[in-house]
Amino acid sequence: VQLQAFGGGLVQSGGFLRLSCLASGLPFSTYVMGWFRQAPGKERELVAGIWRSSTATYAESVEGRFTISRDNAKNTVYLQMNSLKSEDTAVYYCAGKYRGTADWTFWGQGTQVTVSS
């Protein structure tokens, strides 16, 4: 199983980025997919998750600014990040887990997002 995250970079405050995560080696459409982030000195946190039905959940800090989506035909999950703030600066990871389980089983390598103020 491999999760490859793309799309990080440096952006000014108020700007936008779109992260992509390509999954291989797992039955993608049956998995819950999520984006996490970890800033220096902080714990990793769940940013957004999306179920097979495309029902999504968001951290309160990104609600209304970030949108998670998935394309099961392309085995890809996306995170559209708008109105970026300096506090969004972190390494972003995609992850997957089978529905109904508590633990996130598979993780991508992370992509750095830096928002300059």
All heavy atoms as an XYZ file, in Angstrom:
904
protein
N       0.849     -1.187      0.000
C       0.000      0.000      0.000
C       0.887      1.240      0.000
O       1.870      1.320      0.749
C      -0.924      0.025      1.228
C      -1.708      1.333      1.280
C      -1.876     -1.160      1.185
N       0.501      2.206     -0.826
C       1.275      3.439     -0.889
C       0.322      4.624     -1.038
O      -0.613      4.588     -1.824
C       2.246      3.398     -2.075
C       3.243      4.529     -2.088
C       4.308      4.348     -3.165
O       4.130      3.595     -4.112
N       5.419      5.043     -3.021
N       0.587      5.646     -0.249
C      -0.133      6.909     -0.363
C       0.886      7.987     -0.677
O       1.837      8.190      0.077
C      -0.865      7.250      0.945
C      -1.896      6.246      1.452
C      -2.512      6.731      2.767
C      -2.970      5.997      0.424
N       0.690      8.662     -1.800
C       1.635      9.694     -2.230
C       0.932     11.047     -2.236
O      -0.013     11.238     -2.999
C       2.163      9.376     -3.628
C       2.978      8.090     -3.709
C       3.410      7.798     -5.144
O       2.647      7.324     -5.975
N       4.657      8.116     -5.431
N       1.439     11.935     -1.411
C       0.846     13.268     -1.297
C       1.616     14.262     -2.149
O       2.852     14.223     -2.204
C       0.846     13.714      0.155
N       0.886     15.154     -2.789
C       1.468     16.176     -3.654
C       0.797     17.518     -3.393
O      -0.316     17.558     -2.873
C       1.245     15.811     -5.133
C       1.716     14.464     -5.527
C       0.858     13.381     -5.524
C       3.034     14.263     -5.916
C       1.284     12.120     -5.896
C       3.476     12.998     -6.288
C       2.606     11.926     -6.277
N       1.465     18.579     -3.801
C       0.811     19.871     -3.863
C       1.172     20.882     -2.807
O       0.682     22.010     -2.838
N       2.012     20.517     -1.869
C       2.420     21.483     -0.863
C       3.290     22.574     -1.463
O       3.711     22.498     -2.619
N       3.554     23.586     -0.664
C       4.407     24.666     -1.140
C       4.312     25.881     -0.249
O       3.774     25.819      0.863
N       4.846     26.981     -0.767
C       4.854     28.260     -0.052
C       3.803     29.171     -0.682
O       3.777     29.338     -1.901
C       6.234     28.897     -0.149
C       6.389     30.319      0.411
C       6.146     30.329      1.905
C       7.775     30.859      0.065
N       2.956     29.735      0.155
C       1.887     30.603     -0.333
C       1.706     31.744      0.652
O       1.990     31.594      1.846
C       0.579     29.798     -0.513
C       0.084     29.254      0.812
C      -0.484     30.611     -1.215
N       1.261     32.874      0.142
C       1.007     34.013      1.024
C      -0.316     33.850      1.753
O      -1.234     33.162      1.284
C       0.991     35.303      0.207
C       2.359     35.727     -0.300
C       2.319     37.114     -0.927
O       1.297     37.544     -1.446
N       3.450     37.813     -0.877
N      -0.401     34.494      2.879
C      -1.639     34.488      3.644
C      -2.794     34.967      2.768
O      -2.652     35.933      2.026
C      -1.490     35.395      4.856
O      -2.679     35.422      5.618
N      -3.906     34.252      2.849
C      -5.050     34.562      2.008
C      -5.077     33.793      0.712
O      -6.085     33.807      0.002
N      -3.997     33.114      0.403
C      -3.891     32.356     -0.836
C      -4.509     30.978     -0.719
O      -5.195     30.656      0.255
N      -4.240     30.155     -1.733
C      -4.840     28.830     -1.756
C      -3.841     27.810     -2.289
O      -2.889     28.131     -3.008
C      -6.113     28.823     -2.617
C      -5.874     29.152     -4.065
C      -5.618     28.142     -4.992
C      -5.881     30.468     -4.506
C      -5.384     28.436     -6.321
C      -5.656     30.769     -5.843
C      -5.398     29.751     -6.747
N      -4.085     26.566     -1.908
C      -3.334     25.424     -2.407
C      -4.289     24.250     -2.516
O      -5.290     24.183     -1.798
C      -2.194     25.035     -1.460
C      -0.914     25.855     -1.463
C       0.004     25.371     -0.344
C      -0.205     25.780     -2.800
N      -3.943     23.317     -3.380
C      -4.713     22.086     -3.499
C      -3.772     20.911     -3.330
O      -2.824     20.748     -4.105
C      -5.395     21.987     -4.852
C      -6.360     20.804     -4.980
C      -6.724     20.570     -6.420
N      -7.903     19.737     -6.571
C      -8.185     19.062     -7.676
N      -7.371     19.139     -8.724
N      -9.284     18.334     -7.758
N      -4.020     20.115     -2.309
C      -3.240     18.909     -2.078
C      -3.934     17.717     -2.731
O      -5.163     17.644     -2.759
C      -3.075     18.643     -0.590
C      -2.477     19.775      0.247
C      -2.322     19.311      1.697
C      -1.154     20.250     -0.306
N      -3.125     16.805     -3.229
C      -3.637     15.563     -3.802
C      -2.932     14.396     -3.129
O      -1.774     14.500     -2.736
C      -3.374     15.506     -5.312
O      -3.947     16.595     -5.990
N      -3.631     13.287     -3.034
C      -3.036     12.069     -2.475
C      -3.480     10.893     -3.324
O      -4.670     10.583     -3.389
C      -3.460     11.874     -1.032
S      -2.867     10.334     -0.293
N      -2.510     10.269     -3.969
C      -2.783      9.120     -4.829
C      -2.534      7.844     -4.039
O      -1.450      7.658     -3.480
C      -1.883      9.164     -6.060
C      -1.941      7.966     -6.997
C      -3.329      7.826     -7.618
C      -0.880      8.100     -8.087
N      -3.546      6.990     -3.998
C      -3.448      5.736     -3.254
C      -3.284      4.562     -4.203
O      -3.884      4.536     -5.274
C      -4.683      5.536     -2.392
N      -2.490      3.592     -3.792
C      -2.340      2.368     -4.565
C      -2.220      1.190     -3.617
O      -1.758      1.333     -2.485
C      -1.115      2.451     -5.479
O       0.060      2.658     -4.720
N      -2.669      0.025     -4.098
C      -2.520     -1.186     -3.307
C      -3.611     -1.429     -2.282
O      -3.466     -2.327     -1.436
N      -4.687     -0.643     -2.327
C      -5.799     -0.875     -1.403
C      -7.112     -0.610     -2.136
O      -7.120      0.121     -3.120
C      -5.678      0.027     -0.165
C      -6.062      1.515     -0.273
C      -6.193      2.113      1.113
C      -5.067      2.286     -1.087
N      -8.186     -1.201     -1.653
C      -9.499     -0.947     -2.284
C      -9.990      0.439     -1.901
O     -10.776      0.619     -0.979
C     -10.382     -2.057     -1.707
C      -9.756     -2.400     -0.401
C      -8.285     -2.197     -0.565
N      -9.502      1.414     -2.636
C      -9.642      2.821     -2.257
C     -11.078      3.208     -1.940
O     -11.335      3.895     -0.959
C      -9.096      3.687     -3.392
C      -9.184      5.158     -3.132
C      -8.228      5.793     -2.339
C     -10.206      5.927     -3.679
C      -8.298      7.159     -2.088
C     -10.285      7.284     -3.440
C      -9.326      7.904     -2.636
N     -12.001      2.789     -2.787
C     -13.377      3.252     -2.630
C     -14.020      2.801     -1.326
O     -14.997      3.386     -0.875
C     -14.227      2.796     -3.818
O     -14.343      1.383     -3.824
N     -13.468      1.786     -0.707
C     -14.047      1.275      0.535
C     -13.413      1.889      1.774
O     -13.840      1.621      2.887
C     -13.907     -0.249      0.622
O     -12.524     -0.594      0.745
C     -14.489     -0.937     -0.600
N     -12.396      2.708      1.561
C     -11.656      3.270      2.682
C     -12.102      4.691      3.000
O     -12.412      5.481      2.110
C     -10.154      3.271      2.379
C      -9.467      2.003      2.833
C      -9.784      0.778      2.249
C      -8.523      2.028      3.845
C      -9.180     -0.383      2.678
C      -7.904      0.870      4.284
C      -8.237     -0.337      3.700
O      -7.641     -1.482      4.125
N     -12.088      5.011      4.276
C     -12.219      6.383      4.732
C     -10.852      7.041      4.535
O      -9.821      6.468      4.906
C     -12.614      6.451      6.219
C     -12.753      7.898      6.669
C     -13.901      5.676      6.460
N     -10.845      8.214      3.944
C      -9.592      8.921      3.696
C      -9.576     10.218      4.486
O     -10.628     10.838      4.715
C      -9.421      9.206      2.208
C      -9.392      7.961      1.332
S      -8.057      6.810      1.764
C      -6.615      7.813      1.401
N      -8.393     10.604      4.892
C      -8.292     11.820      5.684
C      -7.020     12.578      5.427
O      -6.054     12.043      4.868
N      -7.040     13.827      5.808
C      -5.848     14.680      5.809
C      -5.571     15.098      7.248
O      -6.475     15.568      7.954
C      -6.060     15.914      4.939
C      -6.026     15.640      3.474
C      -7.101     15.460      2.647
C      -4.869     15.524      2.655
N      -6.673     15.216      1.369
C      -5.306     15.266      1.348
C      -3.492     15.622      2.890
C      -4.431     15.102      0.273
C      -2.622     15.454      1.828
C      -3.090     15.196      0.538
N      -4.331     14.908      7.654
C      -3.857     15.341      8.956
C      -2.789     16.406      8.731
O      -2.246     16.546      7.644
C      -3.235     14.167      9.712
C      -4.223     13.147     10.204
C      -4.820     12.248      9.327
C      -4.547     13.058     11.546
C      -5.733     11.293      9.780
C      -5.450     12.110     12.015
C      -6.037     11.223     11.128
N      -2.465     17.104      9.797
C      -1.331     18.024      9.732
C      -0.620     18.059     11.078
O      -1.229     17.788     12.118
C      -1.765     19.429      9.336
C      -2.624     20.164     10.362
C      -3.087     21.488      9.788
N      -3.911     22.237     10.741
C      -4.548     23.358     10.440
N      -4.460     23.877      9.200
N      -5.262     23.981     11.357
N       0.658     18.389     11.005
C       1.457     18.526     12.219
C       2.369     19.724     12.073
O       3.224     19.764     11.178
C       2.263     17.260     12.510
C       2.950     17.296     13.852
C       3.463     15.946     14.289
O       3.669     15.043     13.478
N       3.673     15.782     15.585
N       2.181     20.680     12.945
C       3.027     21.872     12.975
C       4.146     21.643     13.985
O       4.006     20.825     14.907
C       2.194     23.086     13.361
N       5.261     22.348     13.843
C       6.375     22.184     14.783
C       5.948     22.395     16.225
O       5.282     23.391     16.546
C       7.357     23.273     14.328
C       7.052     23.468     12.888
C       5.575     23.292     12.768
N       6.277     21.431     17.076
C       5.953     21.546     18.482
C       4.523     21.250     18.845
O       4.126     21.395     20.004
N       3.735     20.824     17.857
C       2.326     20.528     18.104
C       2.016     19.084     17.759
O       2.734     18.430     17.020
C       1.435     21.468     17.304
C       1.540     22.926     17.718
C       0.500     23.773     17.009
C       0.554     25.215     17.481
N      -0.481     26.053     16.805
N       0.923     18.598     18.306
C       0.493     17.241     17.998
C      -0.159     17.204     16.611
O      -0.699     18.196     16.135
C      -0.499     16.748     19.056
C       0.117     16.559     20.432
C      -0.834     15.906     21.408
O      -1.998     15.684     21.040
O      -0.400     15.614     22.532
N      -0.103     16.035     16.033
C      -0.773     15.839     14.755
C      -2.282     15.924     14.967
O      -2.805     15.400     15.942
C      -0.388     14.483     14.179
C      -0.938     14.194     12.805
C      -0.313     12.925     12.257
N      -0.530     11.799     13.143
C       0.137     10.644     13.047
N       1.064     10.499     12.121
N      -0.138      9.664     13.879
N      -2.964     16.579     14.041
C      -4.407     16.730     14.164
C      -5.103     16.367     12.854
O      -4.552     16.550     11.769
C      -4.771     18.173     14.542
C      -4.403     19.214     13.511
C      -4.956     20.597     13.823
O      -5.896     20.710     14.634
O      -4.456     21.573     13.236
N      -6.309     15.860     12.998
C      -7.128     15.555     11.832
C      -7.701     16.857     11.285
O      -8.372     17.589     12.000
C      -8.254     14.591     12.205
C      -9.256     14.265     11.098
C      -8.581     13.525      9.953
C     -10.416     13.442     11.661
N      -7.445     17.116     10.029
C      -7.947     18.321      9.374
C      -9.302     18.042      8.735
O     -10.235     18.825      8.891
C      -6.951     18.799      8.308
C      -7.522     19.974      7.534
C      -5.620     19.168      8.943
N      -9.393     16.941      8.009
C     -10.641     16.603      7.309
C     -10.660     15.121      7.004
O      -9.606     14.511      6.788
C     -10.773     17.403      6.018
N     -11.856     14.555      6.991
C     -12.023     13.154      6.632
C     -13.196     13.003      5.694
O     -14.136     13.824      5.726
N     -13.138     11.989      4.849
C     -14.226     11.779      3.892
C     -14.517     10.296      3.775
O     -13.622      9.469      3.634
C     -13.866     12.397      2.512
C     -15.060     12.312      1.567
C     -12.608     11.775      1.912
C     -14.899     13.184      0.322
N     -15.796      9.998      3.862
C     -16.238      8.612      3.789
C     -16.489      8.207      2.333
O     -16.467      9.043      1.425
C     -17.518      8.444      4.615
C     -17.217      8.234      6.053
C     -17.289      7.072      6.773
C     -16.761      9.234      6.992
N     -16.927      7.282      8.065
C     -16.604      8.583      8.242
C     -16.481     10.594      6.903
C     -16.172      9.252      9.374
C     -16.040     11.262      8.026
C     -15.895     10.600      9.246
N     -16.777      6.959      2.158
C     -17.030      6.430      0.825
C     -18.158      7.178      0.131
O     -18.115      7.424     -1.061
C     -17.380      4.950      0.946
C     -17.749      4.263     -0.349
C     -18.118      2.817     -0.087
N     -18.425      2.113     -1.325
C     -18.784      0.845     -1.364
N     -18.871      0.142     -0.248
N     -19.060      0.262     -2.517
N     -19.157      7.576      0.923
C     -20.318      8.274      0.378
C     -20.045      9.735      0.097
O     -20.920     10.456     -0.352
C     -21.469      8.182      1.390
O     -21.103      8.842      2.588
N     -18.806     10.165      0.387
C     -18.380     11.559      0.264
C     -18.887     12.453      1.381
O     -18.736     13.665      1.331
C     -18.732     12.157     -1.106
O     -17.976     11.529     -2.119
N     -19.486     11.849      2.406
C     -19.755     12.610      3.624
C     -18.420     13.032      4.218
O     -17.482     12.236      4.283
C     -20.511     11.739      4.639
O     -21.761     11.351      4.064
C     -20.748     12.497      5.932
N     -18.333     14.282      4.628
C     -17.052     14.811      5.087
C     -17.173     15.428      6.474
O     -18.252     15.849      6.894
C     -16.530     15.847      4.102
N     -16.060     15.467      7.153
C     -15.975     16.120      8.449
C     -14.728     16.986      8.468
O     -13.747     16.671      7.789
C     -15.941     15.086      9.590
O     -15.968     15.757     10.847
C     -14.696     14.224      9.526
N     -14.776     18.074      9.221
C     -13.679     19.028      9.246
C     -13.341     19.446     10.669
O     -14.213     19.508     11.537
C     -14.049     20.286      8.452
C     -14.301     20.030      6.995
C     -15.586     19.782      6.522
C     -13.251     20.036      6.076
C     -15.820     19.537      5.184
C     -13.482     19.799      4.723
C     -14.764     19.550      4.297
O     -14.985     19.311      2.967
N     -12.082     19.767     10.875
C     -11.693     20.421     12.112
C     -12.317     21.812     12.133
O     -12.456     22.460     11.091
C     -10.180     20.519     12.200
N     -12.652     22.256     13.318
C     -13.313     23.557     13.455
C     -12.440     24.677     12.881
O     -12.950     25.633     12.302
C     -13.607     23.828     14.928
C     -14.413     25.087     15.177
C     -14.760     25.264     16.649
O     -14.725     24.270     17.390
O     -15.054     26.399     17.052
N     -11.144     24.534     12.984
C     -10.229     25.591     12.562
C     -10.179     25.779     11.046
O      -9.718     26.816     10.566
C      -8.819     25.301     13.076
O      -8.366     24.045     12.589
N     -10.663     24.789     10.278
C     -10.611     24.893      8.819
C     -11.990     24.892      8.191
O     -12.112     25.051      6.971
C      -9.765     23.755      8.206
C      -8.389     23.701      8.853
C     -10.469     22.405      8.319
N     -13.012     24.709      8.998
C     -14.389     24.665      8.486
C     -14.676     25.932      7.684
O     -14.412     27.052      8.125
C     -15.359     24.559      9.658
C     -16.808     24.409      9.265
C     -17.183     22.973      8.949
O     -16.893     22.097      9.771
O     -17.780     22.744      7.878
N     -15.204     25.733      6.476
C     -15.535     26.865      5.623
C     -14.403     27.344      4.745
O     -14.617     28.121      3.810
N     -13.186     26.895      5.019
C     -12.030     27.302      4.206
C     -11.460     26.136      3.400
O     -10.953     26.323      2.300
C     -10.932     27.874      5.100
C     -11.338     29.101      5.869
C     -10.143     29.737      6.591
N      -9.557     28.853      7.586
C      -8.289     28.451      7.567
N      -7.478     28.844      6.607
N      -7.833     27.659      8.523
N     -11.506     24.947      3.986
C     -10.951     23.766      3.340
C     -12.082     22.861      2.867
O     -13.141     22.787      3.499
C     -10.093     22.967      4.315
C      -8.798     23.619      4.717
C      -8.508     24.934      4.421
C      -7.833     22.884      5.402
C      -7.320     25.529      4.781
C      -6.628     23.449      5.788
C      -6.385     24.777      5.478
N     -11.833     22.174      1.759
C     -12.790     21.205      1.231
C     -12.060     19.922      0.864
O     -11.099     19.956      0.084
C     -13.510     21.753     -0.002
O     -14.187     22.977      0.322
C     -14.544     20.746     -0.510
N     -12.524     18.818      1.421
C     -11.973     17.518      1.070
C     -12.892     16.864      0.048
O     -14.124     17.003      0.129
C     -11.793     16.625      2.312
C     -11.014     15.353      1.966
C     -13.132     16.298      2.970
C     -10.601     14.534      3.194
N     -12.298     16.183     -0.917
C     -13.084     15.475     -1.921
C     -12.304     14.239     -2.354
O     -11.111     14.111     -2.051
C     -13.382     16.375     -3.120
O     -12.193     16.799     -3.755
N     -12.981     13.373     -3.054
C     -12.332     12.155     -3.514
C     -12.828     11.785     -4.900
O     -13.979     12.058     -5.258
C     -12.564     10.999     -2.535
C     -14.006     10.537     -2.411
C     -14.171      9.569     -1.230
N     -13.414      8.350     -1.416
C     -13.066      7.518     -0.416
N     -13.442      7.807      0.826
N     -12.388      6.428     -0.669
N     -11.951     11.146     -5.657
C     -12.295     10.601     -6.963
C     -11.935      9.125     -6.909
O     -10.758      8.758     -7.040
C     -11.523     11.333     -8.064
C     -11.942     10.898     -9.458
O     -12.449      9.768     -9.610
O     -11.739     11.684    -10.398
N     -12.937      8.305     -6.692
C     -12.669      6.873     -6.528
C     -12.146      6.235     -7.809
O     -11.412      5.241     -7.754
C     -13.925      6.157     -6.054
C     -14.298      6.508     -4.625
O     -13.437      6.895     -3.826
N     -15.584      6.413     -4.302
N     -12.504      6.792     -8.952
C     -12.005      6.256    -10.221
C     -10.501      6.499    -10.383
O      -9.820      5.757    -11.081
C     -12.764      6.872    -11.383
N     -10.002      7.538     -9.730
C      -8.577      7.874     -9.822
C      -7.817      7.522     -8.552
O      -6.632      7.851     -8.440
C      -8.427      9.368    -10.116
C      -8.977      9.788    -11.458
C      -8.744     11.275    -11.703
C      -9.265     11.694    -13.079
N      -9.051     13.141    -13.324
N      -8.492      6.886     -7.590
C      -7.848      6.525     -6.318
C      -7.164      7.734     -5.678
O      -6.053      7.616     -5.138
C      -6.823      5.404     -6.526
C      -7.468      4.044     -6.707
O      -8.688      3.941     -6.800
N      -6.662      3.009     -6.760
N      -7.824      8.868     -5.726
C      -7.204     10.102     -5.268
C      -8.141     10.856     -4.332
O      -9.343     10.929     -4.566
C      -6.835     10.992     -6.468
O      -5.937     10.278     -7.323
C      -6.162     12.273     -6.000
N      -7.547     11.410     -3.290
C      -8.264     12.295     -2.377
C      -7.600     13.667     -2.443
O      -6.372     13.756     -2.573
C      -8.289     11.735     -0.943
C      -6.884     11.539     -0.381
C      -9.125     12.607     -0.024
N      -8.414     14.699     -2.377
C      -7.930     16.070     -2.519
C      -8.242     16.879     -1.263
O      -9.189     16.586     -0.544
C      -8.599     16.749     -3.716
C      -8.446     16.011     -5.020
C      -9.444     15.164     -5.478
C      -7.301     16.158     -5.802
C      -9.318     14.474     -6.679
C      -7.166     15.476     -7.001
C      -8.176     14.635     -7.437
O      -8.043     13.958     -8.619
N      -7.462     17.918     -1.064
C      -7.770     18.904     -0.035
C      -7.576     20.283     -0.652
O      -6.449     20.692     -0.898
C      -6.886     18.736      1.197
C      -7.250     19.650      2.367
C      -8.606     19.257      2.953
C      -6.171     19.596      3.454
N      -8.681     20.948     -0.913
C      -8.628     22.319     -1.406
C      -8.568     23.242     -0.207
O      -9.458     23.209      0.653
C      -9.875     22.626     -2.251
C      -9.932     24.046     -2.769
C      -8.866     24.345     -3.803
O      -8.576     23.528     -4.676
N      -8.257     25.520     -3.703
N      -7.528     24.047     -0.144
C      -7.314     24.931      1.003
C      -7.368     26.371      0.520
O      -6.505     26.813     -0.249
C      -5.964     24.636      1.649
C      -5.794     23.180      2.044
S      -4.244     22.869      2.940
C      -3.059     23.201      1.634
N      -8.372     27.097      0.964
C      -8.554     28.499      0.596
C      -8.369     29.390      1.817
O      -8.394     28.916      2.958
C      -9.948     28.708      0.009
C     -10.182     27.928     -1.268
O      -9.250     27.661     -2.029
N     -11.426     27.544     -1.502
N      -8.186     30.656      1.566
C      -8.032     31.642      2.647
C      -7.016     31.170      3.682
O      -7.273     31.195      4.891
C      -9.392     31.905      3.315
O     -10.332     32.358      2.382
N      -5.880     30.762      3.201
C      -4.868     30.195      4.081
C      -4.347     31.225      5.065
O      -4.219     32.420      4.749
C      -3.730     29.600      3.263
C      -4.064     28.237      2.633
C      -3.092     27.908      1.507
C      -4.036     27.143      3.690
N      -4.044     30.738      6.258
C      -3.521     31.566      7.336
C      -2.162     31.026      7.750
O      -1.837     29.863      7.514
C      -4.470     31.522      8.529
C      -5.905     31.894      8.209
C      -6.798     31.705      9.435
C      -8.250     32.031      9.132
N      -9.110     31.852     10.331
N      -1.396     31.872      8.437
C      -0.073     31.439      8.881
C      -0.175     30.224      9.800
O       0.706     29.359      9.798
C       0.656     32.585      9.584
O      -0.105     33.067     10.676
N      -1.255     30.129     10.547
C      -1.408     28.993     11.460
C      -1.741     27.690     10.742
O      -1.821     26.632     11.369
C      -2.485     29.280     12.521
C      -3.797     29.780     11.971
C      -3.914     31.288     12.041
O      -2.931     31.990     11.695
O      -4.995     31.787     12.426
N      -1.949     27.742      9.431
C      -2.124     26.521      8.649
C      -0.778     25.903      8.254
O      -0.752     24.803      7.692
C      -2.938     26.807      7.383
C      -4.362     27.244      7.676
O      -4.992     26.650      8.567
O      -4.838     28.189      7.008
N       0.293     26.594      8.541
C       1.620     26.075      8.221
C       1.876     24.775      8.977
O       1.752     24.733     10.200
C       2.705     27.102      8.582
O       2.549     28.257      7.750
C       4.093     26.520      8.396
N       2.205     23.729      8.240
C       2.400     22.409      8.835
C       2.812     21.436      7.744
O       2.756     21.755      6.555
C       1.118     21.917      9.504
N       3.212     20.251      8.171
C       3.344     19.140      7.241
C       1.987     18.440      7.185
O       1.416     18.105      8.229
C       4.434     18.154      7.684
C       4.495     16.968      6.711
C       5.787     18.848      7.756
N       1.491     18.252      5.980
C       0.179     17.638      5.786
C       0.359     16.198      5.322
O       1.164     15.916      4.417
C      -0.624     18.433      4.761
C      -1.190     19.712      5.322
C      -0.355     20.778      5.633
C      -2.548     19.854      5.574
C      -0.856     21.951      6.176
C      -3.073     21.022      6.111
C      -2.211     22.062      6.411
O      -2.719     23.225      6.945
N      -0.386     15.314      5.943
C      -0.323     13.891      5.633
C      -1.692     13.392      5.205
O      -2.702     13.757      5.803
C       0.102     13.089      6.867
C       1.434     13.452      7.443
C       1.557     14.456      8.399
C       2.597     12.781      7.041
C       2.789     14.795      8.936
C       3.829     13.111      7.581
C       3.917     14.104      8.523
O       5.140     14.426      9.048
N      -1.714     12.545      4.209
C      -2.956     11.845      3.917
C      -2.904     10.469      4.586
O      -1.824      9.920      4.815
C      -3.217     11.716      2.428
S      -2.006     10.757      1.514
N      -4.064      9.957      4.904
C      -4.159      8.682      5.601
C      -5.440      7.970      5.202
O      -6.390      8.601      4.724
C      -4.116      8.896      7.111
N      -5.443      6.667      5.418
C      -6.622      5.884      5.090
C      -6.900      4.825      6.143
O      -5.978      4.324      6.799
N      -8.158      4.533      6.321
C      -8.553      3.459      7.231
C      -9.827      2.803      6.711
O     -10.623      3.423      6.003
C      -8.785      3.973      8.646
C      -9.957      4.933      8.784
C     -10.199      5.257     10.247
C     -11.397      6.173     10.426
N     -11.721      6.372     11.862
N      -9.994      1.548      7.075
C     -11.212      0.855      6.677
C     -12.363      1.386      7.512
O     -12.201      1.684      8.696
C     -11.045     -0.654      6.849
C     -12.149     -1.437      6.198
C     -12.263     -1.482      4.812
C     -13.105     -2.102      6.959
C     -13.285     -2.178      4.202
C     -14.130     -2.801      6.354
C     -14.221     -2.837      4.970
O     -15.237     -3.525      4.374
N     -13.520      1.520      6.904
C     -14.677      2.073      7.613
C     -15.004      1.236      8.846
O     -14.869      0.030      8.860
C     -15.895      2.119      6.688
C     -16.404      0.759      6.237
C     -17.593      0.935      5.286
N     -18.211     -0.340      4.954
C     -17.833     -1.130      3.978
N     -16.812     -0.784      3.234
N     -18.470     -2.259      3.739
N     -15.353      1.935      9.900
C     -15.722      1.256     11.136
C     -14.560      1.003     12.080
O     -14.775      0.556     13.202
N     -13.346      1.256     11.624
C     -12.195      1.067     12.501
C     -11.757      2.406     13.075
O     -11.990      3.454     12.481
C     -11.023      0.420     11.755
O     -10.637      1.275     10.665
C     -11.424     -0.937     11.198
N     -11.102      2.338     14.210
C     -10.688      3.566     14.883
C      -9.334      4.054     14.398
O      -9.101      5.261     14.290
C     -10.645      3.345     16.392
N      -8.432      3.137     14.120
C      -7.055      3.507     13.789
C      -6.885      3.754     12.297
O      -7.414      3.013     11.472
C      -6.090      2.408     14.229
C      -6.056      2.230     15.734
O      -6.325      3.223     16.444
O      -5.774      1.115     16.193
N      -6.116      4.772     11.988
C      -5.756      5.064     10.602
C      -4.609      4.129     10.238
O      -3.539      4.191     10.830
C      -5.381      6.530     10.448
C      -6.561      7.414     10.661
C      -7.052      7.870     11.862
C      -7.434      7.926      9.660
N      -8.171      8.636     11.649
C      -8.433      8.688     10.315
C      -7.475      7.823      8.265
C      -9.450      9.354      9.613
C      -8.485      8.479      7.575
C      -9.466      9.231      8.244
N      -4.852      3.302      9.261
C      -3.952      2.201      8.964
C      -2.772      2.606      8.078
O      -1.652      2.156      8.295
C      -4.719      1.059      8.279
O      -5.882      0.740      9.046
C      -3.855     -0.175      8.117
N      -3.054      3.409      7.092
C      -2.032      3.742      6.099
C      -1.788      5.243      6.069
O      -2.714      6.040      6.199
C      -2.475      3.257      4.709
C      -2.761      1.782      4.664
C      -4.046      1.319      4.475
C      -1.735      0.861      4.822
C      -4.317     -0.042      4.441
C      -1.991     -0.499      4.791
C      -3.283     -0.953      4.606
N      -0.505      5.596      5.876
C      -0.103      6.999      5.901
C       0.771      7.323      4.703
O       1.601      6.488      4.286
C       0.677      7.285      7.179
C      -0.173      7.209      8.412
C      -0.472      6.095      9.132
C      -0.858      8.297      9.030
N      -1.299      6.425     10.175
C      -1.549      7.767     10.144
C      -0.956      9.659      8.769
C      -2.326      8.557     10.987
C      -1.720     10.448      9.607
C      -2.389      9.900     10.702
N       0.625      8.546      4.209
C       1.499      9.049      3.170
C       2.732      9.693      3.781
O       2.868      9.770      5.005
N       3.601     10.192      2.933
C       4.903     10.691      3.373
C       4.869     12.126      3.860
O       5.829     12.579      4.466
C       5.925     10.590      2.220
C       5.903     11.734      1.220
C       4.767     11.640      0.221
O       3.832     10.847      0.345
N       4.836     12.480     -0.803
N       3.798     12.848      3.644
C       3.719     14.228      4.102
C       4.184     15.212      3.055
O       5.098     14.926      2.280
N       3.539     16.366      3.059
C       3.936     17.447      2.163
C       3.864     18.753      2.950
O       2.920     18.997      3.688
C       3.042     17.476      0.899
O       3.515     18.483     -0.011
C       1.579     17.733      1.218
N       4.892     19.570      2.787
C       5.002     20.789      3.589
C       4.147     21.899      2.996
O       4.218     22.181      1.792
C       6.463     21.252      3.648
C       6.679     22.569      4.365
C       6.466     22.464      5.863
O       6.978     21.545      6.506
N       5.717     23.408      6.434
N       3.371     22.529      3.840
C       2.618     23.721      3.472
C       3.095     24.861      4.364
O       3.064     24.742      5.592
C       1.101     23.515      3.648
C       0.349     24.828      3.453
C       0.598     22.456      2.667
N       3.563     25.930      3.737
C       4.050     27.086      4.475
C       3.278     28.311      4.015
O       3.258     28.621      2.824
C       5.549     27.302      4.255
O       6.256     26.121      4.646
C       6.045     28.484      5.071
N       2.651     28.983      4.972
C       1.876     30.182      4.669
C       2.605     31.375      5.276
O       2.793     31.434      6.495
C       0.448     30.082      5.226
C      -0.359     31.314      4.815
C      -0.231     28.812      4.731
N       3.008     32.280      4.434
C       3.734     33.461      4.907
C       2.749     34.598      5.174
O       1.801     34.813      4.422
C       4.767     33.895      3.878
O       4.125     34.276      2.671
N       3.003     35.311      6.238
C       2.086     36.404      6.615
C       2.528     37.720      6.013
O       3.623     37.838      5.462
C       2.001     36.500      8.131
O       3.287     36.701      8.672
